[in-house]
Amino acid sequence: MPNFSLAARDAVRQLNISRIREVANAGMQRNDVMAFWFGEPDQVTPDFIRRAAVDALDAGETFYTENLGIPQLREAIARYVSELHREVSSQNIAVTNSGMSALMIVTQALVSPGDRVVIVTPVWPNLVEMPRILGAQPVTFPLTFTAAGWQLDLSGLLDVLSPDTRAVYINSPNNPTGWTIDAESQQTILEHCRRHGIWLIADDAYERLFFGNDEGLAPSFLDIADPQDRLVSVNTFSKAWQMTGWRLGWMVVPEELACAVATLIEYNTSCAPGFVQRAGATAMQAGEAAVKDFNVRMKRARDFLVQHLTVLPGVEASQPDGAMYAFFRLAKASDSLAFCKQLVDSVGLGLAPGVAFGAEGEGFVRWCFAASEARLAAGIERLKEALNYE
Ligand SMILES: Cc1ncc(COP(=O)(O)O)c(C=O)c1O
């Protein structure tokens, strides 16, 4: 038998396997495991969105579409972004087969082998591994954990954003910490990036899952940037519209980049499925109430989980401002990967190890709270059992 273990390119062989997956793979076959390890809601996509996809299939929409997405969806997204942030046109919108695909395509468009890219961490591991696939040099810049939660050392970040930096990736509200950047810090970073010609890639996947203001909308670089800024905002239908399995996302790009992005979409996936795009258009046009309800539900779930976690001995949990995760330090999780594997084995509780999100996440675990109170409460009981706490 040939041994192909060395067949993949060096850059690919050197990729880290997701340690969230490593824990999940060990327990996914067991149906007695209560899983909170992935970032996904425990409810199916709202019915009116599913109906739109079924209707499109019934109408025979089984064909390729435009690379950048069907005009109806691009226009709906442009209207949505213009209402939330600033005026954009459908020429600025690229529809992709997921937020992940949007991140990969914008990276392919902008980042060359050897380029220095900076990523604020802890963060969803894909953001750090993805530039490595293209041979880029990711440099991580860690947030700091304080009694008031995770914080950004702004001047430290500016120092790291040297003039030879090609791009900076900022995910806010952040997975896993819930840290959300404020508008003044965004302004400072934007001006710095303008000065040095650094591309800003904003991962806005959780912008509608923000709990720090009445609108439930996090500050966005789109609010303050000009159309000619080197800014790409990446977004997804996965979280706010509860559409993880549909694989539909988009990005807002300067018009000058749209053509390159269309070419790259052609050579990656060619287009997102037409009937999925129709469902996306319905989600945009009629989904505001569902998005707001989901935000309210997530805020309640956050309060419930954090309140029950903070009373446990050895737990240090801050209240996340956004996203859908509690990211808490646990005295017994100094080796978070081993601890999470053991949690699965001993009490059937599935959490994600903090180290998966960066070295500074070691000692922490992530719990996705997009679940009912009953499930969260049952999970807490299992954690107590594992910690021998009654
Ligand atoms: C920070 C962040 N960005 C982007 C995504 C991409 O989501 P999707 O590929 O499902 O659109 C995720 C998914 O978990 C995420 O956590």
The ligand as a Gaussian input file, in Angstrom:
#p B3LYP/6-31G(d) Opt

LIG

0 1
 C      -16.257000      33.858000      14.649000
 C      -16.914000      33.095000      13.561000
 N      -16.835000      33.559000      12.316000
 C      -17.390000      32.917000      11.289000
 C      -18.075000      31.749000      11.485000
 C      -18.590000      31.090000      10.243000
 O      -19.836000      30.585000      10.287000
 P      -20.416000      29.796000       9.022000
 O      -19.273000      29.198000       8.296000
 O      -21.333000      28.777000       9.611000
 O      -21.126000      30.794000       8.199000
 C      -18.170000      31.209000      12.769000
 C      -18.838000      29.925000      13.023000
 O      -18.800000      29.350000      14.087000
 C      -17.588000      31.915000      13.836000
 O      -17.657000      31.484000      15.101000

